[in-house]
Amino acid sequence: MIHEALQEAAAAGEIRYEWTDDIGYAGDMERVLREVAEQKKPAAVLGDAYGNEEVVRRVAGDHPDIAFVFGSGLGPAEPTFRL
């Protein structure tokens, strides 16, 4: 539902929205997150951290200027990791 809502907002010209799907658990999540953060410098990165929580938290900690908003089994981590 969130993905569909973001696609609709992008189609209406309200936001710029790009996504990557099926990143997996073999280290690709960290590589992709770092590439996005370092090359595209978005205001926010949204996703699902289940199974990759430590990786997402590590990347978020290295990029305090980007909001990371991820589904998670643990709580928020300052300054940029939110549920």
Z-matrix of the N, CA and C atoms (Angstrom, degrees):
N
C 1 1.446
C 2 1.533 1 110.82
N 3 1.319 2 116.08 1 -40.58
C 4 1.464 3 118.85 2 -179.56
C 5 1.529 4 109.65 3 -64.57
N 6 1.323 5 116.33 4 -43.73
C 7 1.468 6 120.62 5 178.75
C 8 1.529 7 111.01 6 -58.45
N 9 1.315 8 116.82 7 -45.20
C 10 1.466 9 120.57 8 179.42
C 11 1.525 10 111.53 9 -63.40
N 12 1.318 11 117.15 10 -41.85
C 13 1.467 12 120.85 11 179.01
C 14 1.528 13 110.67 12 -63.56
N 15 1.330 14 117.10 13 -40.85
C 16 1.464 15 120.39 14 178.44
C 17 1.529 16 111.42 15 -67.24
N 18 1.331 17 116.92 16 -37.58
C 19 1.468 18 120.35 17 176.08
C 20 1.532 19 110.50 18 -62.82
N 21 1.314 20 117.03 19 -41.86
C 22 1.464 21 120.84 20 178.97
C 23 1.526 22 111.18 21 -64.51
N 24 1.338 23 116.83 22 -42.22
C 25 1.469 24 120.26 23 178.37
C 26 1.528 25 110.46 24 -63.83
N 27 1.315 26 117.15 25 -37.77
C 28 1.467 27 120.77 26 177.83
C 29 1.528 28 110.45 27 -67.48
N 30 1.328 29 117.38 28 -42.45
C 31 1.461 30 121.12 29 179.19
C 32 1.524 31 111.44 30 -63.38
N 33 1.335 32 116.77 31 -30.25
C 34 1.466 33 121.25 32 178.81
C 35 1.533 34 111.69 33 -83.44
N 36 1.340 35 116.37 34 -1.92
C 37 1.455 36 120.24 35 179.09
C 38 1.523 37 114.14 36 79.84
N 39 1.318 38 116.65 37 14.05
C 40 1.465 39 120.72 38 -177.41
C 41 1.529 40 112.59 39 -81.95
N 42 1.330 41 116.95 40 -29.62
C 43 1.465 42 122.03 41 -179.71
C 44 1.522 43 108.81 42 -144.79
N 45 1.331 44 115.56 43 165.55
C 46 1.468 45 120.48 44 168.26
C 47 1.520 46 105.38 45 -103.08
N 48 1.321 47 117.46 46 128.67
C 49 1.456 48 121.82 47 -173.49
C 50 1.516 49 109.69 48 -136.08
N 51 1.333 50 115.71 49 125.75
C 52 1.462 51 122.79 50 174.16
C 53 1.515 52 107.08 51 -128.47
N 54 1.330 53 117.97 52 152.22
C 55 1.448 54 120.07 53 179.04
C 56 1.512 55 110.83 54 -143.65
N 57 1.325 56 113.24 55 157.76
C 58 1.457 57 122.76 56 174.85
C 59 1.509 58 106.57 57 -128.80
N 60 1.312 59 117.24 58 136.61
C 61 1.455 60 121.57 59 -175.97
C 62 1.530 61 110.06 60 -120.70
N 63 1.318 62 116.50 61 158.13
C 64 1.464 63 123.39 62 175.26
C 65 1.523 64 112.67 63 54.77
N 66 1.338 65 116.87 64 51.87
C 67 1.457 66 120.85 65 179.49
C 68 1.523 67 110.90 66 -74.41
N 69 1.314 68 117.69 67 -36.71
C 70 1.458 69 121.03 68 175.50
C 71 1.511 70 114.94 69 88.31
N 72 1.326 71 115.16 70 -168.50
C 73 1.462 72 122.42 71 -172.76
C 74 1.522 73 113.39 72 -119.73
N 75 1.311 74 119.36 73 7.50
C 76 1.472 75 121.62 74 -173.15
C 77 1.519 76 112.66 75 -96.34
N 78 1.320 77 117.59 76 33.20
C 79 1.454 78 119.96 77 179.75
C 80 1.512 79 113.64 78 94.34
N 81 1.312 80 117.52 79 -9.92
C 82 1.461 81 120.48 80 -179.07
C 83 1.521 82 111.99 81 -68.05
N 84 1.325 83 117.97 82 -31.52
C 85 1.466 84 121.04 83 -178.60
C 86 1.525 85 110.29 84 -59.05
N 87 1.316 86 117.48 85 -47.73
C 88 1.464 87 119.65 86 -179.57
C 89 1.526 88 111.11 87 -64.13
N 90 1.310 89 116.98 88 -44.84
C 91 1.467 90 120.92 89 179.77
C 92 1.522 91 110.85 90 -59.69
N 93 1.325 92 117.41 91 -47.34
C 94 1.457 93 121.45 92 -178.10
C 95 1.532 94 110.87 93 -65.71
N 96 1.329 95 117.12 94 -45.03
C 97 1.468 96 119.73 95 179.09
C 98 1.528 97 111.58 96 -61.12
N 99 1.314 98 116.62 97 -42.16
C 100 1.469 99 119.72 98 179.48
C 101 1.529 100 111.34 99 -66.32
N 102 1.319 101 116.96 100 -40.91
C 103 1.471 102 119.96 101 177.50
C 104 1.524 103 110.84 102 -61.36
N 105 1.310 104 116.50 103 -46.01
C 106 1.465 105 120.57 104 179.78
C 107 1.527 106 110.04 105 -62.01
N 108 1.323 107 116.96 106 -49.22
C 109 1.464 108 121.09 107 -177.31
C 110 1.523 109 111.74 108 -62.39
N 111 1.313 110 117.18 109 -42.87
C 112 1.460 111 120.99 110 -173.87
C 113 1.526 112 113.49 111 -83.28
N 114 1.323 113 117.00 112 -33.39
C 115 1.464 114 119.61 113 -176.34
C 116 1.523 115 112.83 114 -93.18
N 117 1.318 116 117.11 115 -40.25
C 118 1.469 117 120.08 116 -175.21
C 119 1.515 118 113.20 117 -97.75
N 120 1.334 119 117.18 118 -23.76
C 121 1.461 120 122.94 119 178.70
C 122 1.537 121 112.75 120 48.13
N 123 1.336 122 116.97 121 57.48
C 124 1.474 123 119.50 122 -179.48
C 125 1.524 124 111.81 123 -72.68
N 126 1.311 125 115.78 124 162.48
C 127 1.461 126 120.86 125 174.34
C 128 1.525 127 110.09 126 -71.21
N 129 1.344 128 116.51 127 -33.19
C 130 1.459 129 121.10 128 -178.02
C 131 1.518 130 110.29 129 -148.32
N 132 1.331 131 115.22 130 150.58
C 133 1.460 132 123.26 131 172.94
C 134 1.516 133 105.92 132 -125.54
N 135 1.328 134 117.03 133 124.83
C 136 1.460 135 122.30 134 -178.14
C 137 1.516 136 109.50 135 -115.10
N 138 1.330 137 115.94 136 148.16
C 139 1.451 138 117.99 137 177.41
C 140 1.507 139 113.11 138 176.13
N 141 1.322 140 114.34 139 -162.65
C 142 1.455 141 123.60 140 -178.55
C 143 1.521 142 107.27 141 -119.48
N 144 1.321 143 117.52 142 119.59
C 145 1.460 144 121.51 143 -176.58
C 146 1.524 145 113.13 144 -94.97
N 147 1.318 146 118.81 145 -3.30
C 148 1.459 147 119.82 146 -177.50
C 149 1.516 148 109.84 147 -57.08
N 150 1.319 149 116.26 148 126.87
C 151 1.452 150 121.62 149 -178.78
C 152 1.518 151 113.36 150 88.28
N 153 1.314 152 117.61 151 -15.62
C 154 1.462 153 122.66 152 -179.59
C 155 1.527 154 111.35 153 -132.89
N 156 1.302 155 116.31 154 22.57
C 157 1.462 156 120.65 155 -171.97
C 158 1.526 157 113.42 156 -57.28
N 159 1.314 158 118.32 157 -45.86
C 160 1.464 159 120.33 158 -178.70
C 161 1.522 160 111.31 159 -62.15
N 162 1.310 161 116.61 160 -39.95
C 163 1.469 162 121.38 161 179.43
C 164 1.521 163 110.68 162 -64.09
N 165 1.321 164 116.64 163 -47.82
C 166 1.465 165 120.68 164 -178.39
C 167 1.527 166 110.15 165 -62.91
N 168 1.319 167 117.23 166 -43.34
C 169 1.461 168 120.48 167 178.44
C 170 1.529 169 111.47 168 -62.67
N 171 1.326 170 117.69 169 -38.41
C 172 1.457 171 121.42 170 179.45
C 173 1.526 172 110.88 171 -65.26
N 174 1.319 173 116.41 172 -46.24
C 175 1.467 174 120.34 173 179.58
C 176 1.530 175 109.91 174 -65.55
N 177 1.312 176 117.85 175 -43.00
C 178 1.469 177 121.08 176 178.32
C 179 1.522 178 110.50 177 -59.06
N 180 1.325 179 117.30 178 -41.53
C 181 1.450 180 121.04 179 179.43
C 182 1.516 181 113.20 180 -63.87
N 183 1.321 182 116.80 181 -28.08
C 184 1.466 183 121.77 182 179.26
C 185 1.525 184 112.77 183 -83.16
N 186 1.334 185 116.95 184 -9.12
C 187 1.467 186 121.23 185 -176.71
C 188 1.530 187 110.35 186 -133.14
N 189 1.339 188 117.60 187 70.72
C 190 1.468 189 120.69 188 -175.75
C 191 1.522 190 114.42 189 -67.40
N 192 1.323 191 117.83 190 -10.73
C 193 1.462 192 121.34 191 179.20
C 194 1.528 193 112.70 192 -87.02
N 195 1.333 194 117.60 193 -4.71
C 196 1.466 195 122.45 194 -178.93
C 197 1.528 196 108.65 195 -116.62
N 198 1.331 197 117.41 196 133.05
C 199 1.468 198 121.60 197 175.36
C 200 1.524 199 108.84 198 -81.02
N 201 1.318 200 117.03 199 125.27
C 202 1.460 201 122.59 200 175.34
C 203 1.522 202 106.70 201 -106.42
N 204 1.340 203 116.88 202 118.23
C 205 1.457 204 122.93 203 -176.52
C 206 1.525 205 106.70 204 -120.11
N 207 1.344 206 116.00 205 103.51
C 208 1.456 207 121.09 206 -172.28
C 209 1.508 208 111.56 207 -132.34
N 210 1.344 209 115.74 208 144.77
C 211 1.452 210 120.64 209 168.70
C 212 1.516 211 107.04 210 -65.70
N 213 1.330 212 117.31 211 136.73
C 214 1.452 213 120.29 212 -171.46
C 215 1.513 214 111.07 213 -153.64
N 216 1.315 215 115.96 214 152.93
C 217 1.451 216 120.87 215 175.39
C 218 1.515 217 112.63 216 -87.95
N 219 1.320 218 116.85 217 -13.16
C 220 1.461 219 122.33 218 179.73
C 221 1.521 220 109.20 219 -111.15
N 222 1.308 221 117.39 220 179.33
C 223 1.457 222 121.56 221 -176.69
C 224 1.519 223 113.25 222 -86.34
N 225 1.335 224 116.23 223 -179.02
C 226 1.463 225 122.23 224 179.14
C 227 1.526 226 111.36 225 -63.39
N 228 1.334 227 115.89 226 157.94
C 229 1.467 228 122.21 227 174.88
C 230 1.515 229 107.80 228 -132.53
N 231 1.311 230 115.63 229 122.22
C 232 1.464 231 120.27 230 -179.89
C 233 1.522 232 109.82 231 -69.04
N 234 1.310 233 120.21 232 147.16
C 235 1.453 234 124.10 233 4.91
C 236 1.516 235 113.88 234 -98.90
N 237 1.364 236 120.04 235 -7.28
C 238 1.464 237 118.00 236 -168.38
C 239 1.514 238 116.78 237 -128.51
N 240 1.315 239 120.43 238 2.13
C 241 1.457 240 120.79 239 -176.09
C 242 1.512 241 109.80 240 -101.37
N 243 1.314 242 116.41 241 116.83
C 244 1.467 243 122.59 242 -177.55
C 245 1.510 244 110.76 243 -124.64
N 246 1.323 245 114.91 244 157.48
C 247 1.469 246 121.17 245 177.00
C 248 1.488 247 110.43 246 -95.55
